């Protein structure tokens, strides 16, 4: 038998990512492989083209600003919800692609006394 042997955890991870991707609207999917080697993904929501400028502004606003803009009628509840759903879909795809070896960099730092 020739070919690459895939470890069981890799098969499970690939299946879970495929299942997740099937639930995300296709227009919200990031290009496969484009961000795989990127460790600082904080700029991706603004640069990937999935969020409109208005949606970026919404998701970067404080709760007080969002409430005021919805109350004024400048933003709708549906628009705000859609913006945050898109950003969550982007984040989910980015986090699940981080290399296992680099997870040590993601450990939470505990405050020093």
N, C-alpha and C positions, 0 to 999 in steps of 0.2 A: 504494500500500500504506500503510495507517495502522497505528498502534501504536508500541510502544516497541521499539527495536532492542536486543537483549541481546548484549553482547560475548561472544566465544567462551569466555573464561575464566569468565564468569559461568554460562554453560550447563554447563561442565564441573563447576564448584563445586556447582551445584544438583543435578546428576546424582549426584555423589559423596555429597552430604548425604542425598539420597533413598535411595541404596543403603545408607548407614550406618544411617539410621533404620529401614529394613526389617529390619535385623539386630538391632536393640535391641527387647526385649520392649515391647509397647505401654504397659504400666503403668509403664515406666521412662522414657518420653518426656516431655520438658518441653513445655509448651504453646508452640505456634508463635508467635514474635514477642514473647513476654512478657519475655524478657531481652535482646533485641537491642541496646538502648541502654545496657545496664549494663556499665560498665568494671570495677568491682570486684565480681567474682562469688564472692568467698570465702564469703559468707553463704548462697548459693543451696542448697548441699546440706542445710543445716539447715532452710531455710524452704520448700523446694519441695514437701515432702510425700511424696517418693519413698522416702526412708530413714526407717525406724522409729526411735524413740529408742534402742533397743538397737543398731541398725545404726550410728547416729551415734556412739555410745559406742565401738563396735568400731573404726570407721575413724579415730577420733581418739585411739586408744590406741597406746602404743609397742609394739614387737615383743615386748619382755619381758612386758608385761602380757597381750598376746594369747596368748602361749605359756602363761603361767601359768593363764589362764582356761580355755584348751582342756584343759590337763593336769588341772585340777580338775574338768572336766566341765561348767563353767558355760556355756561356749560350745562349739559344734561346729565342725569344720573346714568343713562345708557352710555353716553360718551366717556364718562369717567370710569365706569365699570369696564368698558371695552379696552380703554387705555391700560388699566392695571392688569387685565387678563393677558393682553399682548406682552406686557413687560414681564409678567410671571412666566409666560411660555418661553420667552427668550432666556430668562434666568434658569429655568428648569433644564433647558437644552445645554446651556453652558456649564452648569454645575455637574451634570451627569457625564460630561466629556472630559473632566479633569483627570489627568493621569493618576493612577493609584499611588505611584511612587512619590508624587508631589503632595499627597494629602497631609504629610507631616507639616507642610507650610501652612495648612489651613487650621491647625489646632488653635483653639481659643487661648488667648493669653490670659492668665489670671493676674489680677492686680497685685502688686507687691505692697506689703504692709509698710 
